Amino acid sequence: MRKYSLHFLPCCCAADFRRSFYTEVPELARMSDQEVAQLRFELENIKTRGKDVPKPVKSWNQTGLPRRVLDILKALKYDTPTPIQAQALPVTLSGRDMLGIAKTGSGKTLAFLLPVLRHVLDQRRVQQGEVCVCVCAVCMCMCVQCVC
């Protein structure tokens, strides 16, 4: 079996990898800081830290996810994002890093998988001899172990 160094593999997505897919909808853009604070409180008292943290969304349509993904969510009867999804999706779809802490069963997995799907759907098809890898891991330490 031939061994490759990850540093020298041709990669389909290194130079042309788009990170930001999120555009805030006008309804959210018009919200005052007080209205955003109230919304976060109503969404199980979401706490945020960081610079210019995006506002949470109120519906799946505000996320900017592709229509085919929205149709699947509707078919699965996921009517509205859970609190962790409402706050996480605008952050991660903006290409930003985040740490989200929520209870078991709160929707964390979907909150990080939907942006992964969005990224995958945006990439061009791999050419012969190219490698494009998506690594999903529960923590940075495990991610480094998978890649190195």
C-alpha distance (Angstrom), angle and dihedral (degrees) to the residues before:
residue distance angle dihedral
M1 . . .
R2 3.80 . .
K3 3.82 116.6 .
Y4 3.79 121.4 -143.7
S5 3.75 131.5 -162.1
L6 3.79 110.0 -130.8
H7 3.80 89.4 -139.1
F8 3.81 93.4 63.7
L9 3.81 103.1 38.4
P10 3.80 114.4 112.6
C11 3.79 105.6 -113.9
C12 3.77 126.2 -156.2
C13 3.75 95.1 -151.0
A14 3.80 109.7 35.2
A15 3.81 101.1 98.2
D16 3.78 101.5 23.7
F17 3.80 99.7 40.6
R18 3.81 110.6 135.0
R19 3.79 113.7 -151.7
S20 3.78 105.6 179.5
F21 3.80 120.1 69.9
Y22 3.77 100.8 150.5
T23 3.78 126.9 100.1
E24 3.77 117.0 176.9
V25 3.80 111.1 -120.6
P26 3.84 118.0 -125.8
E27 3.82 92.8 -110.5
L28 3.82 90.4 60.7
A29 3.80 94.0 39.0
R30 3.82 90.1 58.8
M31 3.82 93.2 54.6
S32 3.80 116.2 111.2
D33 3.80 121.3 -131.8
Q34 3.81 88.0 -105.1
E35 3.83 91.7 53.2
V36 3.82 90.6 49.0
A37 3.81 90.4 50.0
Q38 3.83 89.5 50.1
L39 3.83 91.5 49.1
R40 3.81 91.6 50.1
F41 3.82 89.3 49.0
E42 3.82 90.7 51.4
L43 3.82 89.7 49.0
E44 3.82 91.7 68.4
N45 3.81 93.1 -70.6
I46 3.82 98.3 -66.8
K47 3.80 113.1 -154.7
T48 3.81 120.2 -153.9
R49 3.78 136.1 -174.4
G50 3.76 129.2 -174.7
K51 3.76 141.5 66.6
D52 3.81 118.4 -53.3
V53 3.82 94.7 -13.7
P54 3.83 108.0 -163.1
K55 3.79 117.1 -110.8
P56 3.81 117.2 -104.1
V57 3.80 116.9 -101.5
K58 3.79 122.8 -120.1
S59 3.81 97.8 -153.7
W60 3.79 141.1 20.6
N61 3.82 90.2 -110.7
Q62 3.81 89.9 64.3
T63 3.81 92.2 60.3
G64 3.80 97.8 72.7
L65 3.81 91.8 -128.7
P66 3.82 114.9 156.0
R67 3.81 117.4 -88.1
R68 3.81 92.5 -113.4
V69 3.81 90.7 56.8
L70 3.82 91.2 46.9
D71 3.82 89.6 50.4
I72 3.80 91.0 53.2
L73 3.82 91.4 49.4
K74 3.82 89.1 50.9
A75 3.82 92.3 47.9
L76 3.81 89.4 51.1
K77 3.82 88.3 51.8
Y78 3.79 94.8 -117.1
D79 3.80 92.4 151.5
T80 3.80 99.9 176.4
P81 3.79 135.3 3.6
T82 3.79 116.7 -92.6
P83 3.83 115.6 -118.5
I84 3.82 94.0 -94.3
Q85 3.82 90.3 47.7
A86 3.81 92.7 46.2
Q87 3.81 91.3 57.2
A88 3.81 100.6 30.8
L89 3.81 99.4 51.0
P90 3.82 97.3 60.9
V91 3.80 89.5 46.9
T92 3.80 98.2 47.5
L93 3.81 95.2 37.4
S94 3.82 86.1 55.1
G95 3.80 88.2 61.2
R96 3.78 94.0 -109.3
D97 3.78 128.9 134.9
M98 3.76 119.9 -117.5
L99 3.75 142.9 174.6
G100 3.78 112.8 -142.0
I101 3.79 123.1 -169.2
A102 3.79 118.9 -170.2
K103 3.80 140.7 140.4
T104 3.79 124.4 -80.4
G105 3.79 109.8 -83.9
S106 3.80 94.0 23.7
G107 3.81 95.9 117.5
K108 3.81 102.2 -98.0
T109 3.81 93.5 138.4
L110 3.80 93.4 54.9
A111 3.82 88.9 43.9
F112 3.80 90.6 63.5
L113 3.82 98.8 31.7
L114 3.81 96.0 56.1
P115 3.84 92.7 60.8
V116 3.82 88.6 46.5
L117 3.81 89.4 54.2
R118 3.81 90.4 47.4
H119 3.80 90.8 52.9
V120 3.81 93.5 45.9
L121 3.81 92.2 49.8
D122 3.81 90.1 52.2
Q123 3.80 97.7 53.2
R124 3.77 122.1 98.0
R125 3.78 118.6 -115.9
V126 3.78 114.8 -83.2
Q127 3.78 116.2 -106.4
Q128 3.79 124.9 -136.3
G129 3.80 109.0 -72.0
E130 3.82 95.4 16.0
V131 3.77 125.0 117.5
C132 3.78 126.2 -152.2
V133 3.77 117.1 179.4
C134 3.78 132.4 -173.6
V135 3.80 114.4 -163.7
C136 3.80 118.4 -165.9
A137 3.77 115.8 -173.2
V138 3.78 135.3 159.6
C139 3.80 93.7 -120.4
M140 3.80 141.1 12.4
C141 3.80 91.6 -107.5
M142 3.80 91.9 58.7
C143 3.80 91.4 43.9
V144 3.80 90.6 55.5
Q145 3.81 90.1 48.5
C146 3.82 91.0 52.0
V147 3.80 94.6 49.4
C148 3.80 102.4 37.8
